[in-house]
Amino acid sequence: MAELFVTGYPIALGVRAISGVTGAAMGALTVFYMLQALPPKYKLQALVLGIGASQLGMPLARILSPMLIDLGVGME
């Protein structure tokens, strides 16, 4: 969200770096909390599901973004 309000390249690069580090940490915490919520019997399945679900974001963005741009969503 902060990327929308910065104008200079060095500041934008810093914001992207901070966003990447934060996103990586949040992804790891999400998988960890998913593992903690389930009984030991299901922990391996939760680990596979958590890692698999975290890798769906980029392909879904590639599929959905062109359709949303064609529809004019977010271009107000």
Backbone torsions as a table, in degrees:
resi	resn	phi	psi	omega
1	MET	NA	-35.1	-179.1
2	ALA	-67.4	-22.2	-179.9
3	GLU	-63.3	-23.9	-179.6
4	LEU	-72.2	-20.7	-172.1
5	PHE	-108.1	-1.3	179.3
6	VAL	-100.7	145.4	-176.8
7	THR	-111.7	-28.1	-177.0
8	GLY	-89.7	149.6	-179.3
9	TYR	-65.0	-45.7	-179.3
10	PRO	-61.3	-39.0	178.8
11	ILE	-68.6	-41.5	177.9
12	ALA	-62.7	-38.7	177.8
13	LEU	-64.3	-41.6	176.9
14	GLY	-63.8	-41.5	178.7
15	VAL	-63.9	-41.3	177.9
16	ARG	-64.3	-39.3	179.2
17	ALA	-64.5	-45.9	178.6
18	ILE	-63.2	-39.9	178.7
19	SER	-63.2	-40.6	179.2
20	GLY	-66.0	-43.8	179.5
21	VAL	-64.5	-43.2	179.4
22	THR	-64.8	-43.0	179.5
23	GLY	-63.1	-39.0	178.2
24	ALA	-64.6	-42.8	179.2
25	ALA	-66.0	-40.8	179.9
26	MET	-67.0	-35.3	177.0
27	GLY	-63.9	-42.8	178.4
28	ALA	-65.4	-41.2	178.0
29	LEU	-64.5	-35.7	179.6
30	THR	-63.0	-46.2	178.8
31	VAL	-64.9	-41.6	179.3
32	PHE	-60.8	-46.1	-179.8
33	TYR	-67.3	-33.1	176.0
34	MET	-64.4	-38.9	178.4
35	LEU	-66.8	-36.7	-178.0
36	GLN	-71.6	-25.8	-174.9
37	ALA	-79.3	-18.9	-175.0
38	LEU	-103.0	157.0	175.5
39	PRO	-67.6	158.8	-177.1
40	PRO	-55.0	-28.8	-178.8
41	LYS	-61.6	-31.7	-175.0
42	TYR	-105.2	8.0	-174.5
43	LYS	-65.6	-38.7	179.9
44	LEU	-66.5	-42.0	177.3
45	GLN	-64.2	-37.3	178.6
46	ALA	-67.0	-36.9	178.2
47	LEU	-65.2	-45.3	178.0
48	VAL	-62.7	-43.8	179.4
49	LEU	-64.8	-41.9	-179.0
50	GLY	-66.1	-43.6	178.9
51	ILE	-69.7	-39.8	178.9
52	GLY	-65.4	-41.4	-179.7
53	ALA	-67.3	-33.4	-179.7
54	SER	-70.6	-18.6	-179.1
55	GLN	-94.9	2.4	179.2
56	LEU	-83.6	-17.6	-174.1
57	GLY	-61.0	-49.0	-176.7
58	MET	-66.4	-47.4	177.0
59	PRO	-62.6	-37.8	177.9
60	LEU	-65.9	-36.8	177.7
61	ALA	-65.2	-39.5	177.9
62	ARG	-65.6	-34.7	-179.5
63	ILE	-76.7	-44.4	-172.3
64	LEU	-82.9	-31.7	-175.0
65	SER	-59.2	-48.3	179.1
66	PRO	-61.0	-37.2	178.6
67	MET	-65.6	-41.5	179.9
68	LEU	-67.5	-36.7	177.8
69	ILE	-66.9	-41.0	178.0
70	ASP	-62.4	-35.5	179.4
71	LEU	-79.4	-14.3	179.8
72	GLY	83.1	18.2	179.9
73	VAL	-72.0	131.1	179.4
74	GLY	81.9	6.7	-177.6
75	MET	-106.5	25.1	-177.0
76	GLU	-67.5	NA	NA
